[in-house]
């Protein structure tokens, strides 16, 4: 029974660490860019767009080009956020690939 209690205690400790990491990740801000920095998008850790910066040079382009650049910059920022989130998560899991939104059953 002692092993079970020890295992339960470690699981609860891991759950608390996961909450801490999730809170930390929500505060992260990452940037993505497209077109050689013609467009830059900043995302928060919960994928909320914080800013979109369109250079004067990009503003001279057709609407469709600007739209494509914004989408590409967002996707770049999203990839950067996934990498940063994985790094933060890896620090507490010792490299185990656990999902960011892992919910423990207790």
N, C-alpha and C positions, 0 to 999 in steps of 0.2 A: 504494500500500500504506500510505503514511503516513496518508491520510484514514481508512482502515479502522481502523488502530490508534488514531487519535485518537477515532473514533466509539466504539470498544470501550472505551476509557478513560473517556469521558464516560458511557457506559451503566453501567459498573461504579461510577462515582461516584454516579450517580443511584440505583443499587440500594442502596448504603450509606446514602444519605440517606433512602431509603424505609424501611430497617430502623430508622433512628434515629427517624423519625416514627412508625412502628408502635409502637416501644417507648414513645415519649412519649404516644401516644394511649392505650395500655393503662393508663397512670398517671392519666389524666383521670378526674375524677368529676363527673357532672352530676346535676341534680335535675329531676324532673318532678312536677307536681302536678295534682290534680283536685278539683272541687267547691269552688273558692275556697280552696285549701290545706287542705281537710279531710283529704286524704291526700297524702303526699309520698313519693316513691320516689327513692332515690339509686342510680345505676348507675356501675360502673367502665367504663373504656374498652373492655373486652372483654365488655360486656353482663352482667356479674355484678351481681346485686342486693346492694348493700352495706347498705342499710337501708330499712325501711318505717315511716313515721310516720303513725299514725292518730290524729286529734285526738279528744278526749273527746266532742265534739259528734257526730263521725262514728260513734263507738262506740254511740251511741243508736239508730242506724239499723238496719234489717233487714239480715240477713246478705247478701242478694242485692245490696243497695245498696252495702254496704261492698266486696263483691267487684268490682262494676262500677267503683267509685272506684279501687280498687287497679289494675285493668287499665288504666283511663284514665290514671292517674298513670304507670304503667310505659310506656305508649305515648308519653306526652308526654316522658318522660325519654329514651326511645329516639330520638325525633325530635330532641331537643336534642343527643344524643350524635352522631347522624349529621351535624348541622350543624357541631358543634365539630370532629369528625374531618375534615370536608371543608375547614374553615378551615385546620387544621394541614397537611393534604395540599397545599392550594393554595399555601401559602407556599414549598414546595420545588419544585412543578411549574410555578410561574408561571401558575397558573390553568387548566392542562390538567386535564380531568376524567378522572383515572386512578382505578381502583378501589383501595380501601384495602389489599386483600390481593394486589396485583399481584406476581407472581413473574417475575423475569427468568430467561431460559433459560441462565444461566451462573453 
